[in-house]
Amino acid sequence: MVSLFVLAVFLFFIVLDFAVLKFQGKTHPALEKVIPLSGLAYIPEMELKIPGGVLLSKGHIWMKKNNSGLIRLGLDDFINKVLGDISIKNNLSIGKELKRGDVIFEGLMGNKKLKFHSPVNGVVKAINSDSQDREYSDSYGNWHVELTSKDNSSGKGLFYSGNEALNWLKQEFTKLDNFLSAHSARPELAGVTMYDGGKAVEGASAGLINEIAEDFEKEFLSL
């Protein structure tokens, strides 16, 4: 009887834990999608994770509905792993109507700016002031903009979720590895490993990307 009681209490707290996370719009770590990443010249061995309910877009913006039905937008784990110390500048205002492809914020890296684009049409309802002018760290816990949108987020080839999202991220890292290898061979970029005031980051040479920011933006941040 005692063992059954202990088991019942254990199961109760597990169910309670899942219920609290669901109410908070979060996913239990045990249910997060995980994929290993290794064997690339510029990318260290690591695991990529995507919480349940998150959609990724080609411009490396993640989307997820919160408990109020608003869509939160943030930068995905690819950006976090590749660019490291990047701070965000939001230039939007509440009530701003967005079209897919409009710039929603800029990322400052070294002495360059990278533009990030809205993956959907919508109207801005909230801006996370806590995410402004700070170094970017937590990929899926750090949102930047909330909006309403009537767009169908299940468009084939526009958004990715679950295993499809993880496989797409892995392809993007492989593509980045080839991209950096090709650019590092340019004589004018030889020896570039750091950007001013920066540091070597997980996954890629931030210094090299700083020098070829326009090419990186066109290759990886376009929709």
VEXGU-12306 format. One record per residue: z, y, x of N, C-alpha, C, O in turn; residue number from 1; residue in one letter. Coordinates in steps of 0.1 Angstrom, whole numbers. Layout:
(lumlum (Z Y X) (Z Y X) (Z Y X) (Z Y X) NUM A)
...
This chain:
(lumlum (0 -12 8) (0 0 0) (0 13 9) (-7 22 6) 1 M)
(lumlum (8 12 19) (9 24 28) (-4 27 34) (-9 38 35) 2 V)
(lumlum (-11 16 39) (-24 18 46) (-34 24 36) (-43 32 39) 3 S)
(lumlum (-34 19 23) (-43 24 13) (-40 39 10) (-49 47 8) 4 L)
(lumlum (-27 43 10) (-24 56 8) (-29 65 19) (-34 76 17) 5 F)
(lumlum (-27 61 32) (-31 68 43) (-46 70 43) (-52 81 46) 6 V)
(lumlum (-54 59 39) (-68 60 38) (-72 70 28) (-82 77 30) 7 L)
(lumlum (-66 70 16) (-69 79 5) (-67 93 9) (-75 102 6) 8 A)
(lumlum (-56 96 16) (-53 109 21) (-64 114 31) (-68 125 31) 9 V)
(lumlum (-67 105 40) (-78 108 50) (-91 111 43) (-97 121 47) 10 F)
(lumlum (-95 103 34) (-107 106 26) (-107 119 18) (-117 126 17) 11 L)
(lumlum (-95 122 13) (-93 134 6) (-96 146 14) (-103 156 10) 12 F)
(lumlum (-90 146 27) (-92 158 35) (-107 159 40) (-112 170 43) 13 F)
(lumlum (-113 147 42) (-127 148 46) (-136 154 35) (-144 163 37) 14 I)
(lumlum (-133 150 22) (-140 156 11) (-137 170 10) (-146 179 7) 15 V)
(lumlum (-125 174 12) (-120 188 11) (-127 196 22) (-132 208 19) 16 L)
(lumlum (-129 191 34) (-135 198 45) (-150 201 41) (-155 212 44) 17 D)
(lumlum (-157 190 36) (-171 192 32) (-172 202 21) (-181 210 20) 18 F)
(lumlum (-163 202 11) (-163 212 0) (-161 226 5) (-168 235 0) 19 A)
(lumlum (-152 228 14) (-150 242 19) (-162 247 27) (-166 258 25) 20 V)
(lumlum (-168 238 35) (-180 242 42) (-192 245 33) (-200 254 35) 21 L)
(lumlum (-193 237 22) (-204 239 12) (-202 253 5) (-211 260 3) 22 K)
(lumlum (-189 256 2) (-186 269 -4) (-189 280 5) (-194 291 1) 23 F)
(lumlum (-187 278 18) (-190 289 28) (-205 289 32) (-209 298 40) 24 Q)
(lumlum (-213 280 26) (-227 280 30) (-230 274 43) (-240 277 49) 25 G)
(lumlum (-221 266 49) (-222 260 62) (-225 245 60) (-223 239 50) 26 K)
(lumlum (-228 239 72) (-231 225 72) (-221 218 82) (-218 224 92) 27 T)
(lumlum (-216 207 78) (-207 200 86) (-214 195 99) (-226 191 98) 28 H)
(lumlum (-208 197 111) (-215 193 124) (-220 179 124) (-230 177 130) 29 P)
(lumlum (-214 170 116) (-219 156 116) (-232 155 109) (-240 145 111) 30 A)
(lumlum (-236 165 101) (-249 165 93) (-259 174 100) (-271 174 94) 31 L)
(lumlum (-256 180 111) (-266 189 117) (-277 180 124) (-274 169 129) 32 E)
(lumlum (-290 185 123) (-301 178 129) (-300 180 144) (-298 192 148) 33 K)
(lumlum (-301 170 153) (-300 171 167) (-312 164 174) (-316 153 169) 34 V)
(lumlum (-317 170 184) (-328 164 192) (-326 167 207) (-323 179 210) 35 I)
(lumlum (-328 157 216) (-326 160 230) (-339 167 236) (-350 165 231) 36 P)
(lumlum (-337 175 246) (-348 182 252) (-346 181 267) (-336 185 273) 37 L)
(lumlum (-356 175 274) (-354 173 288) (-368 171 294) (-378 169 287) 38 S)
(lumlum (-369 171 308) (-381 168 315) (-390 179 317) (-402 177 322) 39 G)
(lumlum (-386 192 314) (-395 203 316) (-390 211 328) (-378 212 331) 40 L)
(lumlum (-400 217 335) (-397 224 348) (-388 236 346) (-379 238 353) 41 A)
(lumlum (-390 244 335) (-382 256 333) (-371 254 323) (-363 263 321) 42 Y)
(lumlum (-370 242 317) (-360 240 306) (-350 230 311) (-354 218 314) 43 I)
(lumlum (-337 233 311) (-327 223 315) (-325 213 304) (-329 215 292) 44 P)
(lumlum (-319 202 307) (-316 192 296) (-306 199 287) (-296 204 291) 45 E)
(lumlum (-309 197 274) (-300 203 264) (-303 196 250) (-313 188 249) 46 M)
(lumlum (-295 199 241) (-297 194 227) (-300 205 218) (-293 216 219) 47 E)
(lumlum (-310 204 210) (-313 214 200) (-307 210 186) (-308 198 182) 48 L)
(lumlum (-300 219 180) (-294 216 167) (-299 226 156) (-301 238 159) 49 K)
(lumlum (-301 222 144) (-304 230 133) (-295 227 121) (-296 215 117) 50 I)
(lumlum (-287 236 116) (-279 233 104) (-287 230 92) (-299 235 91) 51 P)
(lumlum (-282 223 83) (-288 220 70) (-291 232 62) (-283 242 62) 52 G)
(lumlum (-302 233 55) (-306 244 47) (-313 255 54) (-316 265 48) 53 G)
(lumlum (-314 254 67) (-321 265 75) (-336 262 76) (-340 251 79) 54 V)
(lumlum (-344 272 74) (-358 272 76) (-362 280 88) (-356 291 91) 55 L)
(lumlum (-371 275 96) (-376 283 108) (-391 287 105) (-398 280 99) 56 L)
(lumlum (-394 299 110) (-408 304 109) (-414 305 123) (-407 304 133) 57 S)
(lumlum (-427 306 123) (-435 307 135) (-431 318 145) (-432 317 157) 58 K)
(lumlum (-425 329 139) (-421 340 147) (-407 338 152) (-401 348 158) 59 G)
(lumlum (-402 326 151) (-388 323 156) (-377 331 149) (-367 334 155) 60 H)
(lumlum (-379 333 136) (-369 338 127) (-364 327 118) (-372 320 112) 61 I)
(lumlum (-351 325 117) (-346 315 108) (-342 322 94) (-339 334 94) 62 W)
(lumlum (-343 314 84) (-340 319 70) (-330 309 63) (-331 297 65) 63 M)
(lumlum (-321 315 56) (-312 306 48) (-307 314 36) (-303 326 38) 64 K)
(lumlum (-306 308 24) (-300 315 13) (-285 314 14) (-279 304 17) 65 K)
(lumlum (-278 326 11) (-264 326 11) (-259 323 -3) (-267 320 -12) 66 N)
(lumlum (-246 323 -6) (-240 320 -19) (-244 330 -30) (-243 326 -41) 67 N)
(lumlum (-249 342 -26) (-253 352 -35) (-267 351 -39) (-272 359 -47) 68 S)
(lumlum (-274 341 -33) (-289 340 -35) (-297 349 -26) (-310 349 -28) 69 G)
(lumlum (-291 357 -17) (-299 365 -8) (-303 356 4) (-297 346 7) 70 L)
(lumlum (-315 360 10) (-320 353 21) (-316 360 34) (-319 372 36) 71 I)
(lumlum (-309 353 42) (-305 358 55) (-315 355 66) (-321 344 66) 72 R)
(lumlum (-317 364 75) (-327 363 86) (-320 365 99) (-311 374 100) 73 L)
(lumlum (-323 356 109) (-317 358 122) (-327 352 132) (-338 347 128) 74 G)
(lumlum (-323 352 145) (-332 346 155) (-328 332 158) (-316 329 159) 75 L)
(lumlum (-337 323 160) (-334 309 161) (-330 305 175) (-329 314 184) 76 D)
(lumlum (-327 293 177) (-321 288 190) (-331 289 202) (-327 289 213) 77 D)
(lumlum (-344 289 199) (-354 290 209) (-352 304 216) (-352 304 229) 78 F)
(lumlum (-350 314 208) (-348 328 214) (-335 328 222) (-335 334 233) 79 I)
(lumlum (-325 322 216) (-312 322 223) (-312 315 236) (-307 320 246) 80 N)
(lumlum (-319 304 237) (-320 296 249) (-329 302 259) (-326 302 271) 81 K)
(lumlum (-340 309 255) (-350 314 264) (-346 328 269) (-348 331 281) 82 V)
(lumlum (-342 337 260) (-340 351 264) (-325 354 268) (-323 364 274) 83 L)
(lumlum (-316 346 264) (-302 348 268) (-297 361 263) (-294 364 252) 84 G)
(lumlum (-294 370 273) (-288 383 270) (-298 393 264) (-303 402 270) 85 D)
(lumlum (-300 391 251) (-309 400 243) (-300 407 233) (-293 401 225) 86 I)
(lumlum (-302 421 232) (-295 428 221) (-304 433 211) (-316 435 213) 87 S)
(lumlum (-300 434 198) (-308 437 187) (-307 451 182) (-296 457 181) 88 I)
(lumlum (-319 457 179) (-319 471 173) (-325 470 160) (-337 467 158) 89 K)
(lumlum (-317 472 149) (-323 472 136) (-327 486 132) (-320 496 134) 90 N)
(lumlum (-339 487 127) (-345 500 123) (-348 500 108) (-355 509 103) 91 N)
(lumlum (-342 491 100) (-345 490 86) (-334 498 78) (-324 502 84) 92 L)
(lumlum (-337 501 66) (-328 508 57) (-326 499 44) (-336 492 40) 93 S)
(lumlum (-315 501 37) (-313 493 25) (-323 498 15) (-326 510 13) 94 I)
(lumlum (-330 488 8) (-340 492 -2) (-354 491 3) (-363 493 -4) 95 G)
(lumlum (-355 490 16) (-369 490 22) (-376 478 18) (-371 466 18) 96 K)
(lumlum (-389 480 13) (-397 469 9) (-405 464 21) (-411 471 29) 97 E)
(lumlum (-404 451 23) (-410 445 35) (-422 436 31) (-422 430 20) 98 L)
(lumlum (-432 436 39) (-443 427 37) (-443 417 49) (-438 420 60) 99 K)
(lumlum (-448 405 46) (-448 395 57) (-455 400 69) (-466 405 68) 100 R)
(lumlum (-449 400 80) (-455 405 93) (-449 418 97) (-451 423 108) 101 G)
(lumlum (-442 425 88) (-436 438 92) (-425 436 102) (-418 425 102) 102 D)
(lumlum (-423 445 111) (-412 444 121) (-399 446 114) (-397 456 107) 103 V)
(lumlum (-390 437 116) (-377 438 110) (-366 443 120) (-356 449 116) 104 I)
(lumlum (-368 439 133) (-359 445 143) (-365 442 157) (-375 435 158) 105 F)
(lumlum (-360 449 167) (-365 447 181) (-354 441 189) (-342 444 187) 106 E)
(lumlum (-358 433 199) (-348 428 208) (-350 435 222) (-362 435 227) 107 G)
(lumlum (-340 439 227) (-340 446 240) (-337 436 251) (-326 430 251) 108 L)
(lumlum (-346 435 261) (-344 425 272) (-348 433 285) (-360 435 287) 109 M)
(lumlum (-338 435 293) (-342 443 305) (-347 457 301) (-340 464 294) 110 G)
(lumlum (-359 460 306) (-365 473 303) (-376 472 293) (-384 481 291) 111 N)
(lumlum (-376 460 286) (-387 458 276) (-382 456 262) (-370 452 260) 112 K)
(lumlum (-390 458 252) (-387 456 238) (-396 445 233) (-408 444 235) 113 K)
(lumlum (-390 436 225) (-398 425 218) (-396 427 203) (-385 429 198) 114 L)
(lumlum (-408 427 196) (-408 429 182) (-407 416 174) (-414 406 177) 115 K)
(lumlum (-398 415 164) (-397 404 156) (-401 407 141) (-398 418 137) 116 F)
(lumlum (-408 398 135) (-415 401 122) (-409 393 111) (-404 382 112) 117 H)
(lumlum (-409 399 99) (-404 392 87) (-414 381 83) (-426 383 82) 118 S)
(lumlum (-408 369 81) (-417 358 77) (-420 358 62) (-428 350 57) 119 P)
(lumlum (-414 367 54) (-417 367 40) (-417 382 35) (-413 391 42) 120 V)
(lumlum (-423 383 23) (-422 396 16) (-408 397 10) (-402 387 6) 121 N)
(lumlum (-403 409 8) (-390 411 2) (-385 425 3) (-392 434 7) 122 G)
(lumlum (-372 427 -2) (-366 440 -3) (-352 438 5) (-345 429 2) 123 V)
(lumlum (-350 447 14) (-338 447 22) (-326 450 13) (-325 461 7) 124 V)
(lumlum (-316 441 13) (-303 443 6) (-291 446 14) (-282 452 10) 125 K)
(lumlum (-291 441 27) (-280 443 36) (-285 442 50) (-294 435 53) 126 A)
(lumlum (-278 449 59) (-280 449 73) (-267 446 80) (-257 453 77) 127 I)
(lumlum (-267 436 89) (-254 433 96) (-252 442 108) (-257 440 118) 128 N)
(lumlum (-243 452 106) (-241 462 116) (-234 455 128) (-234 460 139) 129 S)
(lumlum (-227 444 126) (-220 437 137) (-229 431 147) (-225 428 158) 130 D)
(lumlum (-242 429 142) (-252 423 151) (-259 433 160) (-267 429 168) 131 S)
(lumlum (-257 446 158) (-265 456 165) (-258 459 178) (-246 459 180) 132 Q)
(lumlum (-267 462 188) (-263 466 201) (-253 456 208) (-245 460 216) 133 D)
(lumlum (-255 444 205) (-246 434 211) (-255 423 217) (-266 420 212) 134 R)
(lumlum (-249 416 227) (-257 405 233) (-258 394 223) (-248 391 216) 135 E)
(lumlum (-270 388 222) (-273 378 213) (-267 365 218) (-269 361 229) 136 Y)
(lumlum (-259 357 209) (-253 345 214) (-255 334 203) (-264 325 205) 137 S)
(lumlum (-247 334 193) (-247 323 183) (-259 324 174) (-261 333 166) 138 D)
(lumlum (-268 314 175) (-281 314 169) (-280 315 154) (-285 324 147) 139 S)
(lumlum (-274 305 148) (-274 304 133) (-262 309 126) (-261 309 114) 140 Y)
(lumlum (-252 314 134) (-241 321 128) (-242 336 129) (-233 343 124) 141 G)
(lumlum (-252 341 134) (-254 355 137) (-266 360 129) (-277 360 135) 142 N)
(lumlum (-265 365 117) (-276 370 109) (-278 385 111) (-268 391 115) 143 W)
(lumlum (-290 390 108) (-293 404 111) (-296 411 98) (-293 423 96) 144 H)
(lumlum (-304 405 89) (-309 412 77) (-307 402 65) (-310 390 66) 145 V)
(lumlum (-304 408 53) (-304 400 41) (-314 407 32) (-315 419 31) 146 E)
(lumlum (-322 399 24) (-332 404 15) (-334 395 3) (-329 384 3) 147 L)
(lumlum (-340 401 -7) (-344 393 -18) (-359 390 -17) (-366 399 -12) 148 T)
(lumlum (-363 379 -21) (-378 375 -19) (-382 365 -30) (-374 356 -33) 149 S)
(lumlum (-394 367 -35) (-399 357 -45) (-409 348 -39) (-415 340 -45) 150 K)
(lumlum (-411 349 -25) (-420 341 -18) (-416 326 -19) (-404 323 -19) 151 D)
(lumlum (-426 318 -19) (-423 303 -19) (-421 299 -4) (-431 300 4) 152 N)
(lumlum (-409 296 -1) (-406 293 13) (-410 279 18) (-406 274 28) 153 S)
(lumlum (-417 272 9) (-421 258 13) (-436 257 17) (-441 246 18) 154 S)
(lumlum (-442 269 20) (-455 269 24) (-458 260 36) (-452 262 47) 155 G)
(lumlum (-467 251 35) (-470 242 46) (-476 249 58) (-485 258 57) 156 K)
(lumlum (-470 247 70) (-474 253 82) (-468 267 84) (-470 273 95) 157 G)
(lumlum (-461 272 75) (-454 285 76) (-439 284 80) (-434 292 87) 158 L)
(lumlum (-433 274 74) (-419 272 76) (-416 257 80) (-423 248 76) 159 F)
(lumlum (-405 255 87) (-401 242 91) (-386 240 88) (-378 249 89) 160 Y)
(lumlum (-383 227 85) (-369 224 82) (-366 210 87) (-376 202 89) 161 S)
(lumlum (-354 207 90) (-350 193 93) (-356 188 106) (-358 195 116) 162 G)
(lumlum (-361 176 106) (-367 169 117) (-380 176 121) (-384 177 133) 163 N)
(lumlum (-387 181 111) (-400 189 114) (-397 201 122) (-405 205 131) 164 E)
(lumlum (-386 208 119) (-382 220 126) (-379 217 140) (-382 224 150) 165 A)
(lumlum (-371 206 142) (-367 202 156) (-379 198 164) (-380 202 176) 166 L)
(lumlum (-388 191 158) (-401 187 166) (-409 199 169) (-415 200 180) 167 N)
(lumlum (-410 209 160) (-417 221 163) (-411 229 174) (-418 234 183) 168 W)
(lumlum (-397 230 174) (-390 236 185) (-393 230 198) (-395 236 209) 169 L)
(lumlum (-393 216 198) (-396 209 211) (-410 212 216) (-412 214 228) 170 K)
(lumlum (-420 213 206) (-433 217 210) (-434 231 216) (-441 234 225) 171 Q)
(lumlum (-426 240 210) (-425 254 215) (-420 254 229) (-424 262 237) 172 E)
(lumlum (-410 246 232) (-404 246 246) (-414 241 256) (-415 245 267) 173 F)
(lumlum (-422 230 252) (-432 225 260) (-443 235 263) (-448 237 274) 174 T)
(lumlum (-447 242 252) (-456 253 253) (-452 264 262) (-459 269 270) 175 K)
(lumlum (-439 267 261) (-433 278 270) (-433 273 284) (-436 281 293) 176 L)
(lumlum (-430 261 287) (-430 255 300) (-443 257 307) (-444 262 318) 177 D)
(lumlum (-454 254 300) (-468 256 305) (-471 270 306) (-477 274 316) 178 N)
(lumlum (-466 279 297) (-469 293 297) (-463 299 310) (-469 307 316) 179 F)
(lumlum (-450 296 313) (-443 302 324) (-449 296 337) (-450 304 347) 180 L)
(lumlum (-453 284 337) (-459 278 349) (-472 285 353) (-475 288 365) 181 S)
(lumlum (-480 288 343) (-493 295 345) (-491 309 350) (-498 314 359) 182 A)
(lumlum (-481 316 344) (-479 330 348) (-472 331 361) (-474 341 368) 183 H)
(lumlum (-463 322 365) (-456 323 377) (-465 321 389) (-462 325 400) 184 S)
(lumlum (-477 316 387) (-487 314 397) (-494 327 401) (-501 328 411) 185 A)
(lumlum (-493 338 392) (-499 350 395) (-493 357 407) (-480 358 408) 186 R)
(lumlum (-500 361 417) (-495 367 430) (-486 379 427) (-475 380 434) 187 P)
(lumlum (-489 387 417) (-481 399 415) (-467 396 409) (-458 404 409) 188 E)
(lumlum (-466 384 404) (-453 380 398) (-445 370 407) (-434 366 403) 189 L)
(lumlum (-451 367 418) (-444 357 427) (-430 363 431) (-429 374 435) 190 A)
(lumlum (-420 354 430) (-407 358 434) (-399 365 423) (-387 368 426) 191 G)
(lumlum (-405 368 412) (-397 374 401) (-388 364 394) (-393 354 389) 192 V)
(lumlum (-375 366 395) (-366 356 389) (-356 363 380) (-349 356 372) 193 T)
(lumlum (-354 376 382) (-343 383 374) (-349 396 369) (-357 402 375) 194 M)
(lumlum (-344 401 358) (-347 414 354) (-335 423 357) (-324 418 359) 195 Y)
(lumlum (-337 436 358) (-327 445 363) (-314 444 354) (-315 445 342) 196 D)
(lumlum (-303 441 361) (-290 440 354) (-289 427 347) (-278 425 340) 197 G)
(lumlum (-298 418 348) (-298 406 340) (-292 394 348) (-287 396 359) 198 G)
(lumlum (-294 383 343) (-290 370 350) (-299 359 346) (-306 360 336) 199 K)
(lumlum (-299 349 354) (-307 337 351) (-302 331 338) (-290 330 336) 200 A)
(lumlum (-311 327 329) (-306 322 316) (-310 308 315) (-318 302 322) 201 V)
(lumlum (-304 301 304) (-307 288 301) (-321 286 296) (-325 291 286) 202 E)
(lumlum (-329 278 304) (-342 274 298) (-354 281 304) (-365 275 304) 203 G)
(lumlum (-353 293 310) (-365 300 315) (-360 311 324) (-349 315 324) 204 A)
(lumlum (-370 316 331) (-368 328 340) (-369 341 331) (-380 344 327) 205 S)
(lumlum (-357 347 329) (-358 359 321) (-365 370 328) (-371 379 322) 206 A)
(lumlum (-364 370 341) (-371 380 349) (-386 379 347) (-393 389 346) 207 G)
(lumlum (-391 367 347) (-406 365 346) (-410 369 332) (-420 376 330) 208 L)
(lumlum (-402 366 321) (-406 369 308) (-405 385 306) (-413 390 299) 209 I)
(lumlum (-396 391 313) (-395 406 312) (-408 412 318) (-412 422 312) 210 N)
(lumlum (-414 406 328) (-426 411 334) (-438 409 325) (-448 416 326) 211 E)
(lumlum (-438 399 317) (-449 395 309) (-445 395 294) (-450 387 286) 212 I)
(lumlum (-437 405 290) (-432 406 277) (-442 406 266) (-441 400 256) 213 A)
(lumlum (-453 414 268) (-464 415 259) (-471 402 256) (-473 398 245) 214 E)
(lumlum (-473 394 267) (-479 381 265) (-470 372 258) (-475 364 250) 215 D)
(lumlum (-457 372 261) (-447 363 255) (-447 367 240) (-446 358 231) 216 F)
(lumlum (-446 380 237) (-446 384 222) (-458 379 215) (-457 374 204) 217 E)
(lumlum (-469 380 221) (-482 376 214) (-482 361 212) (-487 356 202) 218 K)
(lumlum (-477 354 222) (-478 339 222) (-468 332 213) (-471 322 207) 219 E)
(lumlum (-456 338 213) (-445 331 206) (-439 339 194) (-431 332 186) 220 F)
(lumlum (-441 351 193) (-434 359 182) (-444 363 171) (-440 369 161) 221 L)
(lumlum (-457 360 172) (-466 363 161) (-465 353 150) (-462 341 153) 222 S)
(lumlum (-468 357 138) (-468 348 127) (-481 341 125) (-483 333 116) 223 L)
